[in-house]
Amino acid sequence: MTRASISLTPPNDAWIQSLIESEEYSSRSEVVNDLIRKARKEQDEILAIRTALIEGEDSGTSSRTPDEIINSVIEKRRKNGTL
C-alpha cells in the first residue's frame, strides 16, 4: 500500500479525530480512504448521469406522450426487479 503524508487544517483534524474517538473508524487512514471511496463513487454516478443526459439529448424528441413514457419506465423496472 502506498503511504502519503498530508496536512490537515485544525478543524478537519479535529473532525477526523472525533470519528476515531467515536469508534466509527479505527485510524486516520481508514477515514481518508473511506472519503476517497465515497468521492470516487459520487464522481462515477455524476458521469453516468451526464452520459445519460447527453444520450437523451442526442436521441431527439420523443413522439410518446408523458404517460406512455412513465408506463414504459414502470414496466421496465417491474421486469428487471427494481420496482
C-alpha positions in Angstrom: 0.0 0.0 0.0 1.2 3.5 -0.8 2.0 5.8 2.1 1.4 9.5 1.8 1.8 12.5 4.1 -0.9 15.1 4.1 -1.5 18.3 6.0 -4.9 19.0 7.6 -6.5 22.1 8.9 -7.2 22.1 12.6 -11.0 21.8 12.1 -10.5 18.8 9.7 -8.1 17.2 12.0 -10.5 17.6 15.0 -13.3 16.1 12.9 -11.3 13.1 11.9 -10.1 12.6 15.5 -13.8 12.7 16.7 -14.7 9.9 14.2 -11.8 7.8 15.6 -12.8 8.5 19.2 -16.4 7.6 18.5 -15.1 4.3 17.2 -16.7 4.8 13.8 -13.3 4.4 12.3 -10.1 3.0 13.8 -7.5 5.2 12.1 -6.9 8.3 10.1 -6.1 6.2 7.1 -9.4 4.4 7.3 -11.2 7.8 7.4 -9.3 9.2 4.4 -9.7 6.0 2.3 -13.4 5.9 3.0 -13.8 9.6 2.0 -11.9 8.9 -1.2 -14.1 5.8 -2.0 -17.2 7.9 -1.5 -15.9 10.7 -3.7 -15.0 8.3 -6.4 -18.4 6.7 -6.3 -20.1 10.1 -6.4 -17.9 11.0 -9.4 -18.9 7.8 -11.2 -22.6 8.5 -10.5 -22.2 12.1 -11.9 -20.5 10.7 -15.0 -23.3 8.2 -15.5 -25.9 10.9 -15.2 -24.0 13.2 -17.6 -23.7 10.4 -20.1 -27.4 9.6 -19.9 -28.3 13.2 -20.4 -26.1 13.5 -23.5 -27.6 10.3 -24.9 -31.1 11.7 -24.2 -30.3 15.0 -25.9 -28.7 13.3 -28.9 -31.7 10.9 -29.4 -34.0 13.8 -30.3 -37.6 14.5 -29.4 -39.8 11.6 -28.4 -43.1 11.0 -30.1 -44.5 9.3 -27.0 -46.8 11.0 -24.5 -45.6 11.6 -20.9 -48.0 8.9 -19.7 -46.5 6.4 -22.3 -43.0 7.2 -21.1 -43.9 6.8 -17.4 -45.7 3.5 -18.1 -42.7 2.3 -20.1 -40.3 3.0 -17.2 -42.6 1.3 -14.7 -42.9 -1.8 -16.9 -39.1 -1.9 -17.5 -38.5 -1.6 -13.7 -41.0 -4.4 -13.0 -39.3 -6.7 -15.5 -35.8 -6.1 -14.1 -36.9 -6.3 -10.4 -36.1 -2.7 -9.4 -39.8 -1.8 -8.7 
